[in-house]
């Protein structure tokens, strides 16, 4: 089946879970990633059980730490 991940259309196995997709996409720190599915935030407790469907759109939003982008301020 085909889904869209981070703006790219890809082919994946039927019934793939969000967690398995994260593994295949080599998401390095899944504990720091928020997932949107069809523009709706998916609760982390559903990553392992939610089976994606044909045409779904998935975005991985990575949290980042750090200070100001302007060090002189």
PAMARMI-55216 format. One record per residue (C-alpha): residue in three letters; x, y, z. Coordinates in nm, 3 decimals, padded with zeros to 5 digits, m for minus. Layout:
<atom><residuo>ALA</residuo><xx>X</xx><yy>Y</yy><zz>Z</zz></atom>
...
//
This chain:
<atom><residuo>UNK</residuo><xx>00.000</xx><yy>00.000</yy><zz>00.000</zz></atom>
<atom><residuo>UNK</residuo><xx>00.104</xx><yy>00.362</yy><zz>m00.038</zz></atom>
<atom><residuo>UNK</residuo><xx>00.123</xx><yy>00.628</yy><zz>00.231</zz></atom>
<atom><residuo>UNK</residuo><xx>00.283</xx><yy>00.970</yy><zz>00.253</zz></atom>
<atom><residuo>UNK</residuo><xx>00.566</xx><yy>01.017</yy><zz>00.504</zz></atom>
<atom><residuo>UNK</residuo><xx>00.719</xx><yy>01.360</yy><zz>00.559</zz></atom>
<atom><residuo>UNK</residuo><xx>00.597</xx><yy>01.475</yy><zz>00.220</zz></atom>
<atom><residuo>UNK</residuo><xx>00.712</xx><yy>01.167</yy><zz>00.024</zz></atom>
<atom><residuo>UNK</residuo><xx>00.489</xx><yy>00.893</yy><zz>m00.114</zz></atom>
<atom><residuo>UNK</residuo><xx>00.626</xx><yy>00.552</yy><zz>m00.016</zz></atom>
<atom><residuo>UNK</residuo><xx>00.516</xx><yy>00.192</yy><zz>m00.044</zz></atom>
<atom><residuo>UNK</residuo><xx>00.484</xx><yy>m00.010</yy><zz>00.278</zz></atom>
<atom><residuo>UNK</residuo><xx>00.347</xx><yy>m00.347</yy><zz>00.379</zz></atom>
<atom><residuo>UNK</residuo><xx>m00.026</xx><yy>m00.369</yy><zz>00.452</zz></atom>
<atom><residuo>UNK</residuo><xx>m00.111</xx><yy>m00.327</yy><zz>00.819</zz></atom>
<atom><residuo>UNK</residuo><xx>00.221</xx><yy>m00.170</yy><zz>00.918</zz></atom>
<atom><residuo>UNK</residuo><xx>00.213</xx><yy>00.001</yy><zz>01.256</zz></atom>
<atom><residuo>UNK</residuo><xx>00.339</xx><yy>00.349</yy><zz>01.328</zz></atom>
<atom><residuo>UNK</residuo><xx>00.617</xx><yy>00.204</yy><zz>01.547</zz></atom>
<atom><residuo>UNK</residuo><xx>00.732</xx><yy>m00.030</yy><zz>01.268</zz></atom>
<atom><residuo>UNK</residuo><xx>00.727</xx><yy>00.261</yy><zz>01.023</zz></atom>
<atom><residuo>UNK</residuo><xx>00.949</xx><yy>00.457</yy><zz>01.262</zz></atom>
<atom><residuo>UNK</residuo><xx>01.194</xx><yy>00.165</yy><zz>01.264</zz></atom>
<atom><residuo>UNK</residuo><xx>01.195</xx><yy>00.141</yy><zz>00.883</zz></atom>
<atom><residuo>UNK</residuo><xx>01.241</xx><yy>00.518</yy><zz>00.853</zz></atom>
<atom><residuo>UNK</residuo><xx>01.533</xx><yy>00.493</yy><zz>01.099</zz></atom>
<atom><residuo>UNK</residuo><xx>01.390</xx><yy>00.744</yy><zz>01.345</zz></atom>
<atom><residuo>UNK</residuo><xx>01.685</xx><yy>00.769</yy><zz>01.586</zz></atom>
<atom><residuo>UNK</residuo><xx>01.509</xx><yy>00.879</yy><zz>01.902</zz></atom>
<atom><residuo>UNK</residuo><xx>01.144</xx><yy>00.770</yy><zz>01.882</zz></atom>
<atom><residuo>UNK</residuo><xx>01.093</xx><yy>00.870</yy><zz>02.246</zz></atom>
<atom><residuo>UNK</residuo><xx>01.145</xx><yy>01.232</yy><zz>02.135</zz></atom>
<atom><residuo>UNK</residuo><xx>00.913</xx><yy>01.217</yy><zz>01.834</zz></atom>
<atom><residuo>UNK</residuo><xx>00.552</xx><yy>01.324</yy><zz>01.807</zz></atom>
<atom><residuo>UNK</residuo><xx>00.352</xx><yy>01.173</yy><zz>01.522</zz></atom>
<atom><residuo>UNK</residuo><xx>00.073</xx><yy>01.332</yy><zz>01.327</zz></atom>
<atom><residuo>UNK</residuo><xx>m00.156</xx><yy>01.106</yy><zz>01.128</zz></atom>
<atom><residuo>UNK</residuo><xx>m00.368</xx><yy>01.284</yy><zz>00.869</zz></atom>
<atom><residuo>UNK</residuo><xx>m00.298</xx><yy>01.615</yy><zz>01.049</zz></atom>
<atom><residuo>UNK</residuo><xx>m00.409</xx><yy>01.483</yy><zz>01.390</zz></atom>
<atom><residuo>UNK</residuo><xx>m00.169</xx><yy>01.410</yy><zz>01.677</zz></atom>
<atom><residuo>UNK</residuo><xx>m00.151</xx><yy>01.037</yy><zz>01.750</zz></atom>
<atom><residuo>UNK</residuo><xx>m00.116</xx><yy>00.942</yy><zz>02.119</zz></atom>
<atom><residuo>UNK</residuo><xx>00.215</xx><yy>00.767</yy><zz>02.188</zz></atom>
<atom><residuo>UNK</residuo><xx>00.034</xx><yy>00.466</yy><zz>02.336</zz></atom>
<atom><residuo>UNK</residuo><xx>m00.113</xx><yy>00.396</yy><zz>01.990</zz></atom>
<atom><residuo>UNK</residuo><xx>00.220</xx><yy>00.385</yy><zz>01.802</zz></atom>
<atom><residuo>UNK</residuo><xx>00.258</xx><yy>00.009</yy><zz>01.850</zz></atom>
<atom><residuo>UNK</residuo><xx>m00.100</xx><yy>m00.088</yy><zz>01.774</zz></atom>
<atom><residuo>UNK</residuo><xx>m00.230</xx><yy>00.156</yy><zz>01.512</zz></atom>
<atom><residuo>UNK</residuo><xx>m00.226</xx><yy>m00.005</yy><zz>01.167</zz></atom>
<atom><residuo>UNK</residuo><xx>m00.177</xx><yy>00.249</yy><zz>00.890</zz></atom>
<atom><residuo>UNK</residuo><xx>m00.417</xx><yy>00.253</yy><zz>00.598</zz></atom>
<atom><residuo>UNK</residuo><xx>m00.382</xx><yy>00.322</yy><zz>00.227</zz></atom>
<atom><residuo>UNK</residuo><xx>m00.341</xx><yy>00.696</yy><zz>00.164</zz></atom>
<atom><residuo>UNK</residuo><xx>m00.256</xx><yy>00.793</yy><zz>00.523</zz></atom>
<atom><residuo>UNK</residuo><xx>m00.028</xx><yy>01.093</yy><zz>00.572</zz></atom>
<atom><residuo>UNK</residuo><xx>00.231</xx><yy>01.064</yy><zz>00.849</zz></atom>
<atom><residuo>UNK</residuo><xx>00.461</xx><yy>01.335</yy><zz>00.982</zz></atom>
<atom><residuo>UNK</residuo><xx>00.734</xx><yy>01.289</yy><zz>01.242</zz></atom>
<atom><residuo>UNK</residuo><xx>00.788</xx><yy>01.597</yy><zz>01.458</zz></atom>
<atom><residuo>UNK</residuo><xx>01.114</xx><yy>01.586</yy><zz>01.651</zz></atom>
<atom><residuo>UNK</residuo><xx>01.153</xx><yy>01.783</yy><zz>01.968</zz></atom>
<atom><residuo>UNK</residuo><xx>01.476</xx><yy>01.976</yy><zz>01.991</zz></atom>
<atom><residuo>UNK</residuo><xx>01.659</xx><yy>02.122</yy><zz>02.284</zz></atom>
<atom><residuo>UNK</residuo><xx>01.878</xx><yy>02.425</yy><zz>02.284</zz></atom>
<atom><residuo>UNK</residuo><xx>01.907</xx><yy>02.789</yy><zz>02.355</zz></atom>
<atom><residuo>UNK</residuo><xx>01.854</xx><yy>03.097</yy><zz>02.154</zz></atom>
<atom><residuo>UNK</residuo><xx>01.926</xx><yy>03.093</yy><zz>01.784</zz></atom>
<atom><residuo>UNK</residuo><xx>02.099</xx><yy>03.426</yy><zz>01.832</zz></atom>
<atom><residuo>UNK</residuo><xx>02.388</xx><yy>03.377</yy><zz>02.078</zz></atom>
<atom><residuo>UNK</residuo><xx>02.450</xx><yy>03.752</yy><zz>02.118</zz></atom>
<atom><residuo>UNK</residuo><xx>02.107</xx><yy>03.806</yy><zz>02.275</zz></atom>
//
